Amino acid sequence: MMRSLTTALIAVSALASTAAAGTVSHSFSGTFSVGIFGGFGTMVDGTPFSGSFRYQHPQVGTPAGSAMAYRFDDFELEILGNTYSFTDTIANGGIRVYDKPGFPTDYFSLIIPTTGVSIAGIELRSIDFVLQQVAGTALAGTDLPSSVNAAAFDHMPGPSNPSFLQLLGSPVGTTDFALVRGDFDVASAVPEPATLAAAVFGVVAGARAVRRRRR
């Protein structure tokens, strides 16, 4: 049964990352809302989450429908006092970058299929990290970005929020459907020490580009 979401106000920071070749590391946090479909086990409304993911930049992408696919190194999610770690198991890569006319115009996501992982009494099938923007100014093409400004994507707390972290699964021992989404309150990168200087340069350059677009 569809239930309305009660979500915290989003305060998203820039998803800044290194402009140089190497490892790009992103961290995020936010709050889950319970019961979009079928509830979500013993998780209570307002449960916080945090995590991070890393990928190598640059990469050569693989067409995946209307998007380009890229590989990520690892994805980590902390919730209810437990930390869950995942690697990319999708053949052409779990990152999707979309920047073409349509809806949404700009789309950056990670798809993480899961097996054998249970959270709050729910056996997970997948985790989805999604940033979307209709205006088409958040991304410049379908190349894997070296710097993504999360605040440039669309955020609207509630059931229609286009940017979210989603858990999909079934109550343990059943085939029922359970889905929960969370709104981001932080989505920022933590550069690797070796690329810190390049990351600072990328943040400054990105901020200048945003200011130019706003003018």
Backbone torsions as a table, in degrees:
resi	resn	phi	psi	omega
1	MET	NA	135.0	179.1
2	MET	-70.8	129.4	174.4
3	ARG	-123.4	149.7	-179.1
4	SER	-73.1	148.4	178.5
5	LEU	-84.6	147.4	167.1
6	THR	-122.8	112.4	-170.5
7	THR	-126.5	156.2	177.9
8	ALA	-80.3	153.0	176.5
9	LEU	-63.4	134.7	-176.9
10	ILE	-83.4	136.7	170.4
11	ALA	-132.6	92.9	-171.5
12	VAL	-98.5	131.2	175.8
13	SER	-96.4	170.8	-177.2
14	ALA	-67.1	139.1	172.2
15	LEU	-88.4	81.5	-175.8
16	ALA	-92.6	150.4	-178.5
17	SER	-154.1	176.6	-176.5
18	THR	-70.2	142.2	176.8
19	ALA	-90.4	-12.3	-178.5
20	ALA	-92.4	165.2	177.1
21	ALA	-64.7	140.4	179.6
22	GLY	143.6	-159.3	-177.0
23	THR	-84.1	128.8	173.5
24	VAL	-104.3	127.5	-177.0
25	SER	-122.2	126.6	-179.2
26	HIS	-118.9	138.1	173.4
27	SER	-118.5	156.8	-177.6
28	PHE	-154.2	162.5	172.6
29	SER	-156.3	167.3	-178.8
30	GLY	175.6	-161.0	-175.7
31	THR	-135.0	129.9	176.3
32	PHE	-81.9	149.4	169.5
33	SER	-117.9	143.1	-166.2
34	VAL	-103.2	143.8	165.3
35	GLY	86.0	35.7	172.7
36	ILE	-61.8	-49.8	172.4
37	PHE	-136.9	121.1	171.2
38	GLY	72.3	11.6	-177.5
39	GLY	70.4	-170.6	175.6
40	PHE	-150.6	69.6	175.0
41	GLY	58.9	-134.4	-176.6
42	THR	-92.5	3.5	179.2
43	MET	-66.6	135.6	178.8
44	VAL	-97.7	155.8	178.8
45	ASP	-59.8	135.9	-179.9
46	GLY	89.3	11.1	178.2
47	THR	-64.0	125.8	179.9
48	PRO	-78.3	156.1	173.9
49	PHE	-140.0	160.0	173.2
50	SER	-153.3	165.8	-179.7
51	GLY	176.5	-171.0	-179.5
52	SER	-160.3	162.1	171.4
53	PHE	-149.1	158.6	-178.3
54	ARG	-134.4	147.9	172.2
55	TYR	-148.6	163.0	179.4
56	GLN	-91.7	139.3	178.8
57	HIS	-135.4	135.2	0.9
58	PRO	-82.3	167.6	174.4
59	GLN	-137.8	156.7	171.1
60	VAL	-93.1	122.8	-176.0
61	GLY	-83.6	167.2	176.5
62	THR	-121.8	129.7	178.4
63	PRO	-56.7	134.4	177.4
64	ALA	-137.3	83.9	-173.4
65	GLY	67.6	-126.8	179.8
66	SER	-90.0	1.4	-180.0
67	ALA	-111.4	175.4	170.1
68	MET	-112.3	140.9	-177.8
69	ALA	-106.9	142.1	178.3
70	TYR	-138.5	163.0	-177.8
71	ARG	-97.2	144.1	169.8
72	PHE	-109.6	156.1	-178.4
73	ASP	-80.2	-49.4	-179.1
74	ASP	-159.8	158.9	179.1
75	PHE	-136.9	131.0	-177.6
76	GLU	-126.9	134.6	-179.7
77	LEU	-129.5	128.4	176.5
78	GLU	-112.6	124.7	-178.7
79	ILE	-154.2	139.0	178.3
80	LEU	53.9	36.8	176.0
81	GLY	81.0	2.5	180.0
82	ASN	-118.1	148.6	178.0
83	THR	-114.1	130.3	-179.2
84	TYR	-118.4	131.1	-176.9
85	SER	-119.0	139.8	-177.0
86	PHE	-136.9	152.0	171.8
87	THR	-116.1	167.5	-176.7
88	ASP	-76.7	115.8	-179.4
89	THR	-111.6	2.6	178.7
90	ILE	-83.8	133.7	-171.3
91	ALA	-53.2	-47.2	-177.6
92	ASN	-98.1	6.2	176.5
93	GLY	108.5	145.2	-175.2
94	GLY	-90.7	-5.6	176.5
95	ILE	-88.5	136.5	175.7
96	ARG	-124.0	130.1	177.7
97	VAL	-123.6	122.8	-176.8
98	TYR	-128.1	129.5	178.8
99	ASP	-150.9	71.9	-179.5
100	LYS	-141.1	160.5	179.2
101	PRO	-56.9	141.6	-179.3
102	GLY	136.8	-161.3	178.8
103	PHE	-130.8	124.8	-8.8
104	PRO	-77.4	153.6	179.1
105	THR	-69.1	-48.5	179.7
106	ASP	-114.6	133.4	-172.3
107	TYR	-147.8	122.8	175.6
108	PHE	-127.5	122.6	-176.4
109	SER	-147.4	159.8	168.5
110	LEU	-120.8	134.1	177.5
111	ILE	-112.7	122.7	-177.2
112	ILE	-124.3	93.7	173.7
113	PRO	-65.3	143.8	-177.3
114	THR	-133.3	146.0	172.9
115	THR	-139.4	142.9	176.1
116	GLY	71.7	18.2	179.6
117	VAL	-117.0	125.3	178.5
118	SER	-119.6	134.2	176.4
119	ILE	-130.0	124.3	176.1
120	ALA	54.5	38.2	177.8
121	GLY	82.1	7.9	179.4
122	ILE	-113.5	128.2	174.2
123	GLU	-85.3	115.1	-173.4
124	LEU	-73.9	144.9	170.1
125	ARG	-106.6	-35.4	-179.5
126	SER	-160.8	157.4	171.1
127	ILE	-123.5	136.0	-179.7
128	ASP	-128.0	125.7	174.0
129	PHE	-105.7	118.7	-169.9
130	VAL	-133.2	129.6	169.3
131	LEU	-123.6	128.3	-178.9
132	GLN	-133.3	149.2	176.2
133	GLN	-148.5	130.0	-176.5
134	VAL	-81.9	-33.0	-173.2
135	ALA	-65.2	-25.4	177.2
136	GLY	84.2	21.9	-179.3
137	THR	-112.1	-3.0	-176.1
138	ALA	-77.6	-31.6	-179.2
139	LEU	-122.6	156.9	176.7
140	ALA	-120.5	79.5	-178.1
141	GLY	93.5	-176.2	-176.7
142	THR	-101.6	11.9	172.8
143	ASP	-67.5	149.7	176.2
144	LEU	-63.4	121.2	-174.7
145	PRO	-74.0	144.1	173.5
146	SER	-91.9	-12.1	176.6
147	SER	-151.1	119.4	-179.6
148	VAL	-120.0	120.9	178.7
149	ASN	-89.3	100.7	-176.1
150	ALA	-60.6	-31.2	-179.7
151	ALA	-67.2	-18.0	179.2
152	ALA	-78.2	-15.0	178.2
153	PHE	-85.5	168.5	-175.6
154	ASP	-84.1	133.6	177.7
155	HIS	-134.5	124.3	-178.2
156	MET	-143.4	91.7	-174.5
157	PRO	-50.7	133.5	-179.6
158	GLY	128.7	-174.5	-175.5
159	PRO	-60.6	-25.1	-176.8
160	SER	-98.5	11.7	-179.5
161	ASN	-59.2	120.6	-178.4
162	PRO	-78.0	-13.5	179.9
163	SER	-119.7	125.7	-169.9
164	PHE	-164.8	165.5	165.9
165	LEU	-110.6	127.3	-172.8
166	GLN	-123.2	135.9	172.6
167	LEU	-113.5	129.7	-178.8
168	LEU	-125.4	133.9	179.2
169	GLY	-174.1	-158.3	180.0
170	SER	-138.9	144.9	172.2
171	PRO	-53.9	137.1	-176.0
172	VAL	-53.3	130.3	177.9
173	GLY	85.6	5.4	179.8
174	THR	-129.9	172.6	172.8
175	THR	-111.4	14.8	178.8
176	ASP	-66.9	167.3	-176.0
177	PHE	-107.5	131.0	176.5
178	ALA	-136.6	135.0	-177.9
179	LEU	-144.3	135.7	177.0
180	VAL	-136.6	143.8	177.9
181	ARG	-124.3	151.9	177.2
182	GLY	-128.4	146.7	175.8
183	ASP	-93.0	142.5	179.7
184	PHE	-80.1	135.8	167.4
185	ASP	-112.3	-11.7	173.2
186	VAL	-145.0	136.2	173.6
187	ALA	-149.1	82.6	-174.9
188	SER	-132.0	152.1	-179.0
189	ALA	-89.7	149.0	173.3
190	VAL	-117.2	100.1	-174.9
191	PRO	-63.0	147.6	171.4
192	GLU	-62.3	146.9	-177.9
193	PRO	-53.5	-37.1	-176.4
194	ALA	-69.3	-18.6	-176.4
195	THR	-117.9	17.9	-176.3
196	LEU	-60.5	-45.3	-178.4
197	ALA	-62.6	-42.5	178.7
198	ALA	-65.7	-34.2	179.3
199	ALA	-65.0	-43.3	178.8
200	VAL	-59.4	-42.6	178.3
201	PHE	-61.4	-41.7	-179.3
202	GLY	-65.4	-38.5	178.6
203	VAL	-63.6	-45.8	-179.6
204	VAL	-62.4	-45.5	-180.0
205	ALA	-63.0	-40.1	179.1
206	GLY	-64.9	-40.8	179.0
207	ALA	-62.7	-40.6	178.2
208	ARG	-64.4	-38.5	179.6
209	ALA	-65.5	-40.1	178.2
210	VAL	-62.6	-43.0	179.6
211	ARG	-62.6	-40.0	178.7
212	ARG	-62.8	-40.9	-179.8
213	ARG	-65.4	-37.7	-178.8
214	ARG	-67.4	-28.0	177.5
215	ARG	-71.2	NA	NA
